[in-house]
Every structure is written in C-alpha cells, then in structure tokens.
Amino acid sequence: QVQLVESGGGLVQAGGSLRLSCAHSGTISSINRMGWYRQAPGKPRELVATVTSGGSTNYADSVKGRFTISRDSAKNTVYLQMNSLRPEDTAVYYCNAAIYYISKTNIYWGQGTQVTVSS
C-alpha cells in the first residue's frame, strides 16, 4: 500500500510559479513510476509529467519547457516545479504512483491539490 499526500497548490497570477510536493510512503525504488496528473472542470484527467524509478521523465506537450518533475529519494518526495503558469493550467493536480507486478499494475492516487492561475 502506498499513501500519497500532495501540497503546494494555490492561487497565482499568469506567468508565476508554484512547486507542488507529493510525499509518499514506500521508497522510490519500490515504486516503478510516479507522476502528476491534472483535471480541469468538465475535462478528463490528463497526464502532466512522470518519472520512473530509473530517473526517466516524460511530459505532456503542453507543459514541456515550463514544468519540471523531480524526486528526492531521501525525503520520499516527488516535486512538480511549474513556471510560466497560464490560466489553462488551472486544475486539480493529483499525484500518482504505479507499481508493476508480473500480472497486474497497482495504481495509487493522492487527494489532489488545487492550482488556480488568474489572468
């Protein structure tokens, strides 16, 4: 079982920055992939960025060059640094963890943190 607790959301003006944190139980080496997803009102949840236990990262095209996902293994925390924020980045951001087994994948979600970008 993996527990995820997000923090760092809030209200920011367009062009500003925020850093989201996701504190997780379980070491990063036991979690195959961690990531951030977001869901805006009336829209499906979408991938923002992921990082694997090997350190490989992946980003949605809409955030490339503006967002950076990183991890601190010593603190069991994954971060999402968000720069040059736009109103369209407004959403609830969710932390996600995936553990792969031979016959299944376990997925875990945090409770979400609201990010609001004003124009």
Buried (B, 14 or more C-beta within 10 A) or exposed (E): EBEBBBBBBEEBEEEBEBBBBBBBBBEBEEBBBBBBBBBBEEEEBEBBBBBBBEEEEBBBEEBEEBBBBBBEEEEBBBBBBBBEBBEEBBBBBBBBBBBEEEEEEEEBBBEBBEBBBEE
